[in-house]
Amino acid sequence: MSDLEGFGFVMPHWLYWGWLAVMPLIMMALDRRRIRKRGETPETHPVMGELQAEEDPVIRYHLKGNWFVQAIDWTSEKSGVFVSFWTVNAVCFYFFEVVMRYIFNMPTIWVSEASYLLLGMQYLLAGAFAMLHGAHVRVDVIYNWLPERGRIGMDIFTSMFFFIFSLALVITSWTFFMNSLSMHETTVETWGIQYYPVKAMMFLGAVLLLLAGISKLIKDIMLFVRMGQERAA
């Protein structure tokens, strides 16, 4: 007898991972179709991080950088949009749990675990998108008192601390993923879903965050040099 018998519907592991991989692509395609049908132009800078963006000269000047920077920024943008659609799944999961628990008196064994794994991966993968739109928290006690070129210089100087952190995160998350994969790690709950895809998302999120930091550093240097030349002219 299976350990999952008697629990009603239990989402198969393959369906969970497959749906998370495919569902955002479907939603993105439908959204693009809607935009084309209405003849609209998607906003380059959404509301997220608007207040922080006002303090960031790179974002305010809409500096795009070279092709390498644009490729990284495109990846950061699309990765954020991709995982944002996962939130819809969490709402549906919890709605299903409420109905099963309070109407049919059949609480699930997988909804809570599926939701916090989903939101955890979403948090890990959204770091690059947040950096692209200036949504990360900045300690601005000194920063806001500086002129614009001074802010850029401060960002360039403090980027070394960011890269120390992001490189450490890449290395450690890769170790976590390989260890989890080698032992076929699963969660300790009855559902017992695989844990190594979550560790893989930690590594992927760290890589995306590192690339977003490289993109920002390049744009900071480009703008710092440009503003220096304009001042000298």
N, C-alpha and C positions, 0 to 999 in steps of 0.2 A: 504494500500500500504506500502510495506516495505521501510525503509529508505535507503536500499542498492540497490533498483531497479534503473536501469538507469546508473549504474556505470560499466557495463560490468562484467567481471569475478571478483568475490571477494572470496578470499580463505576462506573456512569455518574454524572456530576456531578449531574444532576437528581435521581437517586435518593438520593444522599448528602444533599443539602440538604433534599429533601422528607421523608426519613425522620427527620432531626434535628428538623424542625418538627412532625411528626405523632406520632412515637413517645412523647415525654413526655406528650402529651395523652391518649393511649390508656392509658398506665400510671397517670396520675393518676385517670382515670375508673374504672379497675379497682380502684384503691386505695380510692376513695370508695365504690364498690359493696361492697367487702369490709367496710369500716367500718360501713356501714348494715346489712348483713346480720348482723353480729355485735353490733350495738347498741353499738359502742364510741364513745368520744369522743376525737378526735385531740388530742394534747398541744399546749398553746399554746406552750410553751417546750421545745424538744427539748434533748438533751444537749449539742449543739454550743455551745461557748462558755460552758459551765456555770461554769467557774472565773472567767472574766472577768465573767459576769453577777452573780456574788456580790459583786463590787466596785462594780457599777453600781446606784445607788439607784433609777433610773428603771425598770430591769428588775425589780429585787427588789420594788418596790411595785406592779408590774403596771399601770402608768399607761397607759391607752389613748388619752387625749387626745380631741380633737373629731373630727368626721366626716372632715375633711381629713387629719388625722394617721392615722386608721384606714384610709382609702383607700390612703395611701402604704404603710403597714405591710402591708396585705393584698397589695399589688403586690410588695413586697419579699419577703414570705413565699412567694408563688406562683412568683416568678421563681427563687428558690433551689431550690424543690422541682422545678421544671421542668428546670433544667439538671443537677440531681443524677442524674436518670435517664440522662443521657448517658454516665455512667460504665459502665453496662451495655454500651453499644456498644463502648467501648474494650476491655473484656474479650473480647467476641465477636470483634472485629477481630484482636486479637493471638492468640487461639486459632486462628482461621482461618489466620493467617500461620504459626504453628508447624506446623500440620498440613500445609499446602502445602509448606513449606520442608523439613521433616525426614522427612516420609512420602512425598510425591510428588516431592520435589526440584524444585519449581516455585515459587520465592519470588515474592512479589507486588511490584508497584511502587507500590501505593497505600495499604497498611495503615498503614505508619509515618506517612506524611504525613496521612492521614485522622485518625489518633489524636492527633497532637500539635496539629493544628488544633482538634480537638474539645475537648481538655483546655485549650487556650489560651483558647478562647471561654468555656468553663465557668468558668475562673478570672476572666475579665473580668466575667461576668454575676453572679457570686456575691457581689460586694462589698456590695451592698445587704442581702442576706440575712445576711451576716456582721455587718454593723453593727446590724441589727435585734436580733440575739441576742448582742451584745456579744463577738463572736469576734475582732475586730481587736486587734492588739498595742497595748498602751498602756505608755508609759514611766511607771512608777508609783513612782519613787523618792520623790517628794514626795506624790503622790496618795494613797497608802495611809495616810499620817500625818494626813490631813485628816479632820474630821468629815464626816458625810454631806452636810450643806448646803454645806460647803466643797468637796466633790468635785463637786457639781453646779455651783457657781460656777466651778470650774476648767474644767469641761467647756464651760460657756458662753463663757468667756474664750478658750479654745484653739480653739473652733469656727471662729474667723476664719481660722486657718491651714488648717483643713480646707477651707473654702470657697474659699480662694485656689487650693489644689491641685485641687479638684474642678472649678472653673470653667475652669482652665487645661487640665485633661484633656478636658473637654467640647469646648472650642474646638479644641484640637489634633487630637483624634480625629475631629471633623467634617471638618477639613481633610484628614486622611489618607484618610477615606472618599471624599470628593468627588474627590480626585486619583486614587485607585485606580479609582473608577467611570468617570471620564472616559477613562482609558487602558485600560480593560478588563483590569486587572492580573491575571495568573495566576501560579501558583507556577513556579519554574524547573525542577522535577523533570518527569519524563516524563509523569506523570499530568496536570499542567497545570491544576489546578482553580482556579476563580475565587478571588481574594483579597479582593475588595471586600466579600463578606458577612462576612468576619472583621473587617474594619475597621468595618463597620456594627455588629457586636456590641461592638466597643470603644467606639463612641459611645453605644450603648444602655446598656452597663454603666456608663459615666460619668454618664449622665443618671439612672439608677436610684440610683447611689451619692449623687449630689447631692440627690435627693429624700429618700433615707433620712437624710441629714444634716440636712435641713430638719425632718423629722419629729422627729428626736432633739433638735434645738435647741428646738423648740416644747415638747416634753415636759419638757426640762430647765428651761425658764423657768416652766412651769406648776408643776412640783414645787418649784422654788426659792421661788416666791411662796407656795405652800401651806404649806411648812414654816416660812417666816417668819411667816405669820399664826398658825400653831399655837403658835409660840414666844411671840408677843406676847399671845396669848389667856390 
